[in-house]
Amino acid sequence: MNYAEIKEYDIANGPGVRVSLFVSGCRNACPGCFNPETWDFDYGHTYTLETEDRILRMLLPDYIEGLTLLGGEPFEPENQAVLVGLLRKVRRIYPHKSIWCYTGYTYEKDLLSGGEKHTSFTDEMLSMIDVLVDGRFLLAEKDITLLYRGSRNQRILALRTKGREDGEPAGAEDAAGTGARDALKQIEEFARGDSRWKKE
């Protein structure tokens, strides 16, 4: 897997100060994409164990709220095979930090069992992601006033809601309905300064 960029201090792609990994490779090729160079799977730098260690070190400070995956497309099968290993380590080392992921694919249609992008790694990846922002970027639906997404069709889905056992993914109905509202509620809490995403 290749990656385009690692942002050590990102405040645009999820709540708080985050470490963001922009992977390379995307078959969606959405018109108006802000990162078209990352459609190429060979773009950027080779992802190595040293890259992974660097990301894990960046996540260490208490003021880092969590990790965000975007691109490119994290759920391209080639990228899933690599990213699942990173997510396992982040969950083990930093269980109280949040993981966000942006995908141009749709949770129910593409990522759940039977979906076009479902692989042997997908369920495990989804079980470790707190919030998934899904859906293609649509230029006709572009709205610069939206929080954490680029077009109105995209959704913010909470896959790991409070009260669930760690690692137990939300079902499609929860992620598409109450899960989305839960995620927005948590974002509002963060903005007020009483976020429960932080370690107690």
C-alpha positions as a Python dict, from the first residue, in 0.01 Angstrom:
ca = {
    (1, 'M'): (0, 0, 0),
    (2, 'N'): (108, 355, -68),
    (3, 'Y'): (6, 669, 116),
    (4, 'A'): (-7, 1032, 6),
    (5, 'E'): (40, 1212, 337),
    (6, 'I'): (35, 1185, 715),
    (7, 'K'): (-94, 1490, 901),
    (8, 'E'): (36, 1501, 1256),
    (9, 'Y'): (-200, 1779, 1368),
    (10, 'D'): (-528, 1764, 1177),
    (11, 'I'): (-835, 1956, 1299),
    (12, 'A'): (-1051, 1918, 986),
    (13, 'N'): (-1127, 1547, 968),
    (14, 'G'): (-1297, 1462, 1296),
    (15, 'P'): (-1319, 1617, 1643),
    (16, 'G'): (-1016, 1749, 1824),
    (17, 'V'): (-655, 1733, 1713),
    (18, 'R'): (-601, 1413, 1516),
    (19, 'V'): (-340, 1216, 1327),
    (20, 'S'): (-467, 1159, 972),
    (21, 'L'): (-341, 903, 722),
    (22, 'F'): (-425, 971, 356),
    (23, 'V'): (-392, 641, 172),
    (24, 'S'): (-340, 607, -204),
    (25, 'G'): (-574, 430, -442),
    (26, 'C'): (-941, 499, -516),
    (27, 'R'): (-1170, 358, -784),
    (28, 'N'): (-1456, 603, -715),
    (29, 'A'): (-1288, 893, -898),
    (30, 'C'): (-1554, 1141, -784),
    (31, 'P'): (-1569, 1458, -999),
    (32, 'G'): (-1457, 1753, -788),
    (33, 'C'): (-1255, 1536, -548),
    (34, 'F'): (-1017, 1749, -341),
    (35, 'N'): (-743, 1485, -365),
    (36, 'P'): (-751, 1339, -720),
    (37, 'E'): (-382, 1252, -717),
    (38, 'T'): (-459, 987, -455),
    (39, 'W'): (-674, 788, -702),
    (40, 'D'): (-346, 634, -824),
    (41, 'F'): (-251, 331, -613),
    (42, 'D'): (118, 403, -684),
    (43, 'Y'): (105, 767, -574),
    (44, 'G'): (312, 890, -281),
    (45, 'H'): (519, 683, -43),
    (46, 'T'): (540, 313, 36),
    (47, 'Y'): (371, 224, 365),
    (48, 'T'): (617, 29, 582),
    (49, 'L'): (649, -87, 942),
    (50, 'E'): (851, 229, 1002),
    (51, 'T'): (554, 434, 874),
    (52, 'E'): (326, 248, 1112),
    (53, 'D'): (559, 307, 1407),
    (54, 'R'): (571, 677, 1319),
    (55, 'I'): (190, 699, 1326),
    (56, 'L'): (174, 517, 1660),
    (57, 'R'): (427, 760, 1810),
    (58, 'M'): (229, 1057, 1678),
    (59, 'L'): (-79, 928, 1861),
    (60, 'L'): (97, 924, 2201),
    (61, 'P'): (31, 1281, 2330),
    (62, 'D'): (-280, 1323, 2545),
    (63, 'Y'): (-398, 1615, 2331),
    (64, 'I'): (-427, 1387, 2026),
    (65, 'E'): (-792, 1283, 2014),
    (66, 'G'): (-745, 995, 1772),
    (67, 'L'): (-671, 863, 1424),
    (68, 'T'): (-851, 939, 1097),
    (69, 'L'): (-819, 728, 780),
    (70, 'L'): (-899, 885, 445),
    (71, 'G'): (-747, 914, 105),
    (72, 'G'): (-774, 787, -153),
    (73, 'E'): (-1000, 510, -32),
    (74, 'P'): (-929, 310, 286),
    (75, 'F'): (-1182, 41, 189),
    (76, 'E'): (-1025, -55, -141),
    (77, 'P'): (-943, -425, -86),
    (78, 'E'): (-569, -367, -131),
    (79, 'N'): (-574, -103, 143),
    (80, 'Q'): (-790, -300, 385),
    (81, 'A'): (-530, -575, 402),
    (82, 'V'): (-274, -327, 537),
    (83, 'L'): (-493, -92, 742),
    (84, 'V'): (-646, -369, 953),
    (85, 'G'): (-303, -426, 1108),
    (86, 'L'): (-266, -57, 1197),
    (87, 'L'): (-613, -46, 1351),
    (88, 'R'): (-540, -353, 1566),
    (89, 'K'): (-234, -180, 1710),
    (90, 'V'): (-414, 151, 1768),
    (91, 'R'): (-700, -25, 1948),
    (92, 'R'): (-457, -222, 2165),
    (93, 'I'): (-221, 65, 2252),
    (94, 'Y'): (-473, 352, 2263),
    (95, 'P'): (-811, 200, 2356),
    (96, 'H'): (-955, 539, 2460),
    (97, 'K'): (-868, 726, 2140),
    (98, 'S'): (-1126, 749, 1863),
    (99, 'I'): (-1086, 615, 1512),
    (100, 'W'): (-1263, 790, 1224),
    (101, 'C'): (-1267, 671, 863),
    (102, 'Y'): (-1386, 837, 542),
    (103, 'T'): (-1508, 619, 256),
    (104, 'G'): (-1669, 690, -78),
    (105, 'Y'): (-1850, 358, -50),
    (106, 'T'): (-2183, 304, 126),
    (107, 'Y'): (-2195, 116, 455),
    (108, 'E'): (-2497, -105, 385),
    (109, 'K'): (-2451, -156, 10),
    (110, 'D'): (-2075, -192, -25),
    (111, 'L'): (-1914, -277, 310),
    (112, 'L'): (-2142, -523, 486),
    (113, 'S'): (-2133, -895, 402),
    (114, 'G'): (-2217, -947, 36),
    (115, 'G'): (-2114, -594, -60),
    (116, 'E'): (-1879, -520, -347),
    (117, 'K'): (-1597, -405, -116),
    (118, 'H'): (-1649, -664, 158),
    (119, 'T'): (-1335, -873, 213),
    (120, 'S'): (-1205, -1101, 487),
    (121, 'F'): (-1077, -786, 661),
    (122, 'T'): (-1384, -560, 636),
    (123, 'D'): (-1582, -677, 939),
    (124, 'E'): (-1278, -647, 1164),
    (125, 'M'): (-1201, -299, 1031),
    (126, 'L'): (-1558, -185, 1090),
    (127, 'S'): (-1552, -327, 1444),
    (128, 'M'): (-1257, -102, 1530),
    (129, 'I'): (-1385, 221, 1369),
    (130, 'D'): (-1581, 456, 1594),
    (131, 'V'): (-1720, 682, 1324),
    (132, 'L'): (-1755, 618, 951),
    (133, 'V'): (-1825, 903, 710),
    (134, 'D'): (-1966, 727, 404),
    (135, 'G'): (-2084, 808, 53),
    (136, 'R'): (-1933, 944, -266),
    (137, 'F'): (-1852, 1312, -288),
    (138, 'L'): (-2120, 1462, -517),
    (139, 'L'): (-2035, 1800, -664),
    (140, 'A'): (-2406, 1885, -701),
    (141, 'E'): (-2451, 1820, -327),
    (142, 'K'): (-2140, 2015, -217),
    (143, 'D'): (-2198, 2225, 94),
    (144, 'I'): (-1908, 2404, 261),
    (145, 'T'): (-2115, 2466, 575),
    (146, 'L'): (-2130, 2095, 663),
    (147, 'L'): (-1929, 1963, 954),
    (148, 'Y'): (-1674, 1692, 868),
    (149, 'R'): (-1812, 1612, 522),
    (150, 'G'): (-1811, 1767, 179),
    (151, 'S'): (-2152, 1694, 29),
    (152, 'R'): (-2502, 1663, 172),
    (153, 'N'): (-2546, 1298, 72),
    (154, 'Q'): (-2258, 1186, 293),
    (155, 'R'): (-2341, 1050, 639),
    (156, 'I'): (-2163, 1048, 976),
    (157, 'L'): (-2226, 702, 1123),
    (158, 'A'): (-2135, 590, 1476),
    (159, 'L'): (-2029, 227, 1448),
    (160, 'R'): (-1912, 187, 1808),
    (161, 'T'): (-2176, 351, 2027),
    (162, 'K'): (-2141, 391, 2403),
    (163, 'G'): (-2275, 96, 2599),
    (164, 'R'): (-2161, -165, 2348),
    (165, 'E'): (-1892, -415, 2427),
    (166, 'D'): (-1557, -310, 2280),
    (167, 'G'): (-1522, -446, 1932),
    (168, 'E'): (-1893, -516, 1879),
    (169, 'P'): (-1996, -334, 1559),
    (170, 'A'): (-2327, -160, 1519),
    (171, 'G'): (-2579, -314, 1284),
    (172, 'A'): (-2681, -146, 961),
    (173, 'E'): (-2999, -2, 1110),
    (174, 'D'): (-2816, 148, 1408),
    (175, 'A'): (-2536, 290, 1196),
    (176, 'A'): (-2771, 446, 944),
    (177, 'G'): (-3022, 580, 1196),
    (178, 'T'): (-2955, 630, 1567),
    (179, 'G'): (-2583, 581, 1511),
    (180, 'A'): (-2565, 884, 1287),
    (181, 'R'): (-2743, 1094, 1548),
    (182, 'D'): (-2513, 961, 1822),
    (183, 'A'): (-2208, 1070, 1624),
    (184, 'L'): (-2343, 1421, 1577),
    (185, 'K'): (-2431, 1442, 1947),
    (186, 'Q'): (-2074, 1348, 2040),
    (187, 'I'): (-1941, 1614, 1805),
    (188, 'E'): (-2162, 1873, 1975),
    (189, 'E'): (-2036, 1755, 2317),
    (190, 'F'): (-1680, 1794, 2199),
    (191, 'A'): (-1747, 2149, 2082),
    (192, 'R'): (-1888, 2233, 2427),
    (193, 'G'): (-1581, 2085, 2596),
    (194, 'D'): (-1754, 1791, 2766),
    (195, 'S'): (-1662, 1519, 2517),
    (196, 'R'): (-1675, 1164, 2647),
    (197, 'W'): (-1433, 1053, 2381),
    (198, 'K'): (-1145, 1149, 2608),
    (199, 'K'): (-1007, 911, 2867),
    (200, 'E'): (-1177, 958, 3202),
}
